[in-house]
Amino acid sequence: MSRDRLTPSGLLIGLDLGRQGSQRQVRAGDGYPPYDIERLQSADDQQAERLRLTLAVAGFSEQELDVSLEANQLVIRGRQQDRDEPVYLFRGIAARQFQKTFTLQDGMEVKSAHLRNGLLSIELVRPDNVQLVRKINISASQ
């Protein structure tokens, strides 16, 4: 995957990542939490494009994460609840709130979201566009 240009609108996902041209737009920011985007292969559903967005959210529970779809924006928020903080000798696991925004291309759908082993995985699918042929009647003008 290549990075074409930075925009404030968020990452654009759902394009054919194998084609040349604008493949994805990466939002300028600090990169927290880190994430991966992968194309999924499936034998039974070869016509649909399937992607998995995985965010490393160590230390967050399901209740502290929010995944929402606002128009064509996939917004992922994390906010840890107040807890009794232990006394750390070293703290390397980030525990700060975040918001990541991804712009979905038209037709992309969020299929599911799962939290497992500190990784939030969001499955995205874009069904193959079915070409509908519609007959347009021509009427004679008088």
Buried (B, 14 or more C-beta within 10 A) or exposed (E): EEEEEEEEEBBBBBBEBEEEEEBBBBBEBEEBBEBEBEEEEEEEEEEBBBBBBBBBBEBBEEEBBEBEEEEBEBBBBBEBEEEEEEEEEEEEEBEEEBEBBBBBBEEBEBEEBEBEEEBBBBBBBBEEEEEEEEEEEEEEEE
